[in-house]
């Protein structure tokens, strides 16, 4: 007899099996769909779903379909914060410096599956702001930050997301050659973005150190200065994480 199996509580085990249904690409299920996936009767499944929903770990919409509830989002956010604590702590001082120098929004993104997630953000005091906050997710193929991180992903992941898009392959090659990404108007009209790589002690790109602001402030010599300073801050974070360019 498996000791671990013998110590499990069946009702909890079943509840976790229900939550496991939401790990795939489908985000909403009917009662009968869940019952079939976990091999339980509809009546037993209903009782379990009702208990989980009452605790706000699942939600039931007007179409009588179940989806993950607000408490799951809170847990996910806390999990991400703990996961990236060391990275955020290394970056915050440099994000603050760049934010104060230019009064532009400074963000830190990292890869989560096929998306990027904003794990820290210093907001501008100017009127124009992006509708992106800490904890928000975007597609990995989206904007300068996403493309910067995609450029350093394993080739199999790149092929999955890029496919036969020659324009995107060309953009990725340019980012690899330049060492940074720049875009205007991709995620928000009139907003420019500079994204630079943060590396860990092994030289792996683990984050995008990003500056965003109104495109009129990202022109000519001002743009060159902002690119240079964003690259400098990203390198400083990398060095604090143990990266040494001359040793790679």
Secondary structure, DSSP 8 states (H G I E B T S, - for coil): --HHHHT--HHHHHHHHHHHGGGSS---EEHHHHHHHHT--HHHHHHHHHHHHHTTSEEE-TTSEEEE-HHHHHHHHHHHHHHTHHHHHHHHHHHHHHHHHH--EEEEEEEETTEEEEEEEE--SSS---S--TT-EEETTSHHHHHHHHTTS-HHHHHHHHTT-HHHHHHHHHHHHHSEEEEESSSSTTEEEEEEEEE-TTS-EEEEEEEEEEGGGSSHHHHHHHHHHHHHHHHHHHHHTT--GGG-
